[in-house]
Amino acid sequence: MRGVAVLTITGVLSQLVGFVYRIGLTRLAGAEILGLYQLILPVYSVLLSLTSVGLTTAVSNLSAWYQALGNQRAIYEVRGQAVKLFFLLALMPCSLLLLFSDGASVYLLGDARTQLGLILLVPCLLLTGTENLQKHYFYGTGRVYPAAITELAEQVLRSLLVLALLWRLAPDTAEKAVGTIVLGMALCEVVSALTQTVLFRVYLGPPAGLSGEKLTPKALRGKIGRIALPLGFAALLGNLISSANAVLIPRLLVQGGMDQGEAVSAYGVTFGMTLPMLLLPTAFLSALGLVLTPKLSQYSALGQKEAIRRQVKRSVGAANLILIPALALLAVLGSAIGQSLYRDDRVGDHLPLLALGVLFSCWQTLSACVLSGVNRQGASAGIALAADSVQLVLTCLTVGRWGMGGYAFSFALSALLGAVLSWRVVSREIGLSLPVFSWFTAPTLAACLAASCGDLMETVLLRAGLVSFPAAVGGLCFGLLLYLAALQAMGAGSKGGGLPPP
């Protein structure tokens, strides 16, 4: 679990840097430009899913597999084949985006001001894919330190570059402002891709001295394809659905009575301010997944089913002990915190529903990591597609009538569906029954107590004369202390309590 701890610490720091970055971005650019930037991110996600999402998982899983078998040469060859496949897959979509960026900005995204950002996405995508393929070698082989440190450094560099460019260039139009943001991202990826390439060569060593049997390119491509194809196809379809969902929201808001600028601004507040704030407690989740999936892949290679069940039980139990109270406290105190930091009164809108949606989506993500580790990527992909499709339908039915509240409802309900279906497959595959008390009942009861008392403490501090932000932080700290005390009272950390240490 040392790797999880390292990745969690750097992930939390990275999330905090990103949180501060978004505050600075909001104050320098405004909610409308933030909304335009959020509009082009789905295109970025679709292109990444088409070109590299499945390949990165294949590199991670196969690196873990061959590490367990002691074949270093195969790991080097896996990385080389994956990089070649990535550039082959990226050639056509990147060329089409460059040629038809004008039409994509107007007809797909519904706003011509996104064109420059779309053009600059191409070099950013190519550099990001190259970097990620090599970074997942480190995750797969358990060498998390170089990947974690460079990830944090990359986040800091990106934030500084983008904010410095916005401040120094002071773009006079929304299109130039969005292009400036993407330009800063691309410049950062140049440094990151070069760094990961050098680190890969240093840690793995020269190819001539690697141990293990050499595999044929055809055999390697077959192994990579069996992992990457279902994941990449599912990620592509899922991102297409999610992108359609994101692109439709401003248009549905316009149909509901908003003008274009107001709709893009509301979209930017939810996706660029509220959701990033709610995602702060999930910083450790990506770290957990990056370590958990290759670890389960190693256990699968060695046929250790009991070790798989033990690892899953510890990981999910620990995740719930963190996620449930953190999101409960943000649901009641996040409004004051967000409004103080972002200086926008709309940050607190629909917080409880959005917090539930984030929690359910985290459960689905954990289940997907488990299924990927035990070679059931297809089942995970199918469930994700079903949940995304439900969300798209519900979004179309509700956003025009209820505004962003309709999106919050759609997000929470579809994420719950995905979490339930994912766990059913996990329990069947690894033979683990659902530990209701230790995973859900105990942390939920303690979190409800913490949230209600934290809200009460905020009210007391406000009446004592404190302004909203320190009052909310005081309520948050008081709630966390009560949560830990309630867990201890229910036996957390004791052998008979059935709970992992808080």
N, C-alpha and C positions, 0 to 999 in steps of 0.2 A: 504493500500500500504506500510505500515511499514515493513511487512515481505519481500516484494520485495526489499526495500531499504537495509535491513540488508543482504539479500542473495546476492544482487548486489555488495555491498562493499566487502564482504568476497569472492565472486566469482572473482571480479577484482583482489584482492590481491592474490587469489589462482592461477589465470591465470598468474600473474606477476611472482610468485614463480616458476610456471611450465615453464615459458619462460626462466627465468634465469637458471633453472635446465637443460633445453635442450641445452642451450649455453655451460654449464659446461660439459654436457654429450658429446657434439660434440667435444669439445677440448680435453677431456680425452680419448675418444674412437675412434672418427673419423666417417666420413660419412658412411663408409661401415658397421661398426658394428651397427650404428644407423639404417641403412637399414635392417640388419638382425633382429634387435629388432622389427622394424616396421612389418616385415614379420610374426612374431608370434602373434602380436596383433589381427589380424583377427580371429585366432583360439580362443583367449580369448573372443572376442566379440561374436562369434558363441556359445560358451559354456554358456556365460552369458545370451544370448537371449533364449537359450534352457531351461535354468534352472530358471532364476530369473526375467527377464525383465517384463513379464506379471504379475508376482506375486507382484513386487514392486508397479506397478500401481494399482493393486487390493488393496493392503494394504493402499495406499494413498487415493484412492477414497472411499473405504468402511470406513476408519477411519473418513474422512470428513462427510460421510453420517450419520454414527451413532453418531458422535459428534453433528450434527445438531438435531438429534432425542434424544439426552441425554442418550444414551446407552453406558456406559463405559465398561461394561462387554463384550459386543460384540466386542469392539475394541481389548481387550486383547485376545479374542478367535480367532479373525481374524489373529493376529500376530502369535499365536501358530500354527494354521493350515498352514499358509503360510510357516513357517520354516520347518515343517514336509514335506510338498510337495516339497520344494526346495531340501532337502537332498535326497528324493526319486528320483527326476528327475536327480540329479547330479550323482547318484551312477553308472549308466552304462556308460555314456560318459567319466567320469573321469577314470574309470577302463580301458576302451578301450584305452584312450590316454596313460596311463602308460604302458600298454602291447605293444602297437604298435607305440611308439614314434619314433623309428628308421625309420619305413616305412613312417610315417606321415611327418617326416622332409625331407626325400629324395624325395618321390613321390608326396606328396601334396604341400609342400612348395618349393621343388626344390633345397634345400641346406641343407646338413647334419649337418652344423654347428649350426642349430637351435634346435637340439635334447635336449640338457640339459635345455634350456629355456622352451621347451614344458613340460618336466617332472615337473619342478618347478612351472608351471602354475597351477597345480592341487590344492595344498594347498592354493595358492593365490586366486583361484576361490571360494573355499569353504568358506574362511574367508570373502571375498568381498560380497558374496551373503548374508551371515548372517548379516553382518553390514548393507547392503543396505535395507534389509527388515525392520529392526528396525528404520533406519534413515527415511524411508518414512512414518512411523507413525507420526513423528514430523512434516514433511511437510504437511501431510493430516490434522492434527489437528491445524495447524497454529502456533505451537511452533517451530519457525524456529531458535531461538538463539542457542540451544544446537547442532542442526544438522549443522548449519553454522560454528560455532566456531570449532567443531571437524573436519569438512571438511577441513578447512584452516590448522589446526594443523596437520592433516594427510598429506596434501600436503607438508608442510615444513619438516615433519619427513621423508617422503619418499625421498625427494630430498637429504636431508643430509645423510641418510643411504646409498642410492645408490652411491652417489658421494664419500662418505668416503670409502665404500667397494672397489670401482674401484681404488681409489688412494692407499689404504693400501695394497690390495691384488695384484694389478698390474697384472691381468691375462695375460698369455703369448700367448693365442690363442683366435681367434674370438669366438669360442664356449663357452669357459670359461667366456669371457667378457659378452656375452649375458646372460649366466646363473647367473652371479654376479648381473646383473641389476634386473632380475626377483627375485632373492633371497632377495634383498633389498626391493622390493615391498611386498613380502610375510611376511617378518619380520614386516614391517609397518602395514600390515593388521591384525596381531595378536593383536597389541595394539588397533587398531581402532575397531575391533569386540568386544573386552572385554569392551571398553569404552561405545559403543552403548548399549550393554546388560545392563550394570549398569545404564545408564541414562534412559533407557526404564522403568526399575523397579522403579527408583526413581520418575519419573514424573507421571507415571500412578498410582502408589500406589500398595499396596498389593491386590491380587485377591479377597480375602474374603470381602473387604470393597467396591468393585466396585458396582455402581448403574446400573440398567437396567435389561432387560430380558435376560436370558441365552438362546442361540440358540443351536440347535443340530449340531454336527459336519457335518452331511450330508447336512443340509441346508447351513452352512457356505461354505463348499467345492463347493456347487452349485453356490453360489454367487461369490466366488473367481474365479471359472472356467469360468463363463460367461464373466468376464472381462479379465482374464489372458489368456485364450485359444486363442482368435483371435489375441490379441496383441503379445503373445509369439510366435504363429505360424508365424505371419507376420514378427516379428523381426527375427525369425530364418531364414526364407526364404530370407529376406532382407540382413541379415548378411552373409548368404551363397553366395548370389550374389555379395555382396560387397567384401567378402573374395576372391571369384574367380577372381573378378576384380583386387584386390590388388596382388594376387599371380601371375596372368597372366602378369602383367605389366613388371617385370624384364625379363620374358621369351620372351615377344614380343619385348622388347628392344634388346635382344640378337639376335633375328631373323632379326632385323633392322640393325645389324652390330656391336653392342657393345659386349665387352667381359663380362663375368659374374660379375666380380668385379666392372666394370664401370657401369653396369646396376643396380646392387644393390645400388651402391653409388648414382646414379641419383635418384633412388626411395627414398632413405633416405633423400636426399636434399628436394624433393618436399613434402613428407609426414612428415618428422621429423623437417624441418626448415621453409619452406615457408608457408605451410598451418597453422602450429601453430601460426606463426606471424599474419596471416590474421584473425585467430580466436580470437585474444586478445580482439577486441571490442565486441565480442559476449558473454563475461563473464556474463553479466547480463541476457542473454537469458534463460539460464538454471534456474536461480533464478526466472525469470518471469513465466516460465512454471511450476515450482514446486509449486508456489503459485496460478497461474491462474487455473490450472486444478481442484484441490480440491475446489476452490472457485466456479467455474462453476458447479461442482457436487453438492455443497450445494444449489445453486440457482435452479438447476434442481429438487432436492428433494423437494423444497418448491414451485415449479411451477412459479418462478419469471423470466419470459422471457424477460421483459424489462431490468431487472438488468443484464441479460446475455449479451444483446446487448450493454449496456452501458459499461460494463467491457471489452468486446472485443474491442470496439472502442477506449477506452482509452489506452489499453495495446498495440495494434498493432500500433496506431499512435505514441505513445512514443517510441516504438522500432525502427520505421523507422527514427525518428528524430536523433537517435544515430547511427544506422547501416549504413545508406546511406552515410553520410559525412565521417565517420571513414574509411570505405572501399574505398571510392573514394580517400581519401588522401593517404592511404597505397598503392593504385594501382600506384600512381605516385612517392611517396617518399619511399616506402618500400624497394626498391632495395638497396639504399644506406644504410639504417638502417640495413637490414638483412646482407649485405656483411660485414659491420663493426663489427657486433656482432658475426656472425658465422664464419667469415674469409673464406667465400666460395663465389666465383663470380657467382655461379649458383643459388643463393637464389632469385635473381630478375627475373629469367626466367618466362615468361608467367603470370606475376602478374595481369594484367587487367582481363584476362579471369578467373583466379582463384578467384579473388575478386568478380566478378559477380556470379560465382558459389556459393561462400559462402553466398552472399546476398540472392540469390534465395533459397538456402537450408534453410536459417533462416526463410524465409517466409513460406516455407513448414512446418518447425518445429512448428512455431506459430499456423498454421492452425491445425496441428495434436494435439496440446495441447487443442485447442478449441473443436475439435471433440471428444477427449477423455473425456472432461468435460461434454459433453452433450450426452454421451453414444453412440457415433457413431465410436467406435474404429475400427470396420470392414471396414468402408469406408476409414479411414485414412490408415489402413494397406494395402488395395488393391492399393491405389494410390502410396504408398511408394514402393511396389513391382513393379508396372509398371515403375516408374521412375528409379529404380535400374536396371531393365531388359534392359531398353533403354540405360542406361550408359554402361552396360556390352557389349552390341552389338556394340555400337559406339567405345568403347575402343578397342575391337578386330579388328575393321576395320581401326582405325586411328593410334594407338600407333606404330605399326610396321613401318608405313610410316613417321609419323611426330614426333616420339619420345614423350617426355612428353608434348609437345604441343597438341598432339592428346588427351591425358588424360584431359588436361585443357578444351579443346573444348567439350569433352564428358560430363565432370562434369557440365559445365555451362548449356548446352542444356538440359540435363536430369533434373537438379534441377529446371530450368524454367518450364518444363513440370509438375513436381510435384507440384510446387507452384500454377500454374494456375488451375490445376484440384482440388487441395485441397480447394482453395478459392471458387470455384463453389459450392462445397458441403457445405462449411460453410455458404455461403450466403443463400443457400436454407434452411438450417436447422434452422438458427436463424433469418432469415428475415432481414438481414442487407445489404443494398446496398453499393457498393464500393465507399468510399470517395476519389476520385482520387486526388483532389487538396491537401487536407491536408495530405494524406498518401504518395503521390508520387511526384506530380508536384513541390510543394513548397520545400521539402527537397532536391529533385534532382537538381533543378535549383541552390539552394544555395550551394549544394555540388560541382557542376561543377565549380562555381565561386571560391569556396575555394580551390579546387584541382589545378586549373590552376594558381591561384595567389600564392598558396603555392609552386608549382613547380618553378614559376618565382623567388620567394624569395630565394629558395635554390640555384638557379643559381647566383643570386646577391651575396649571402654570399660566395659561392665558389670562385667567381671572386675577392672578398674582401680578400681572403686568408685563410678562414676557411677550415678545413678538412671536409670530406664528412658527418660524423655522426652528429656533431653539426649543420652543414648547413641544413641537412635534418630535424633535430628536430626543428630548427628555422622556416623552411618552414611549418612544421606541426602545430606549435603554431600559426603562422600568418594565416594559412588557417582556423584554428578553430575559431579564432576571427572574420574573415570575414564571416564565416558561421553563427555565432550567430547574427552578424549585419544584414546579408541578411534576416534571418528569422524574426528578429524584424521589418525590413522594410516591410515584407509581412504580418505582423499582428500576428505573433506567440505570444500566450499568451493573445491576446485581445479577447473579447467576440465575435466580429464580424469576426475574422480571421478564425475561425474553426480549429485552431491548438492548441494542448496542449502546455504548457510552455516548452521552450527548456531546 
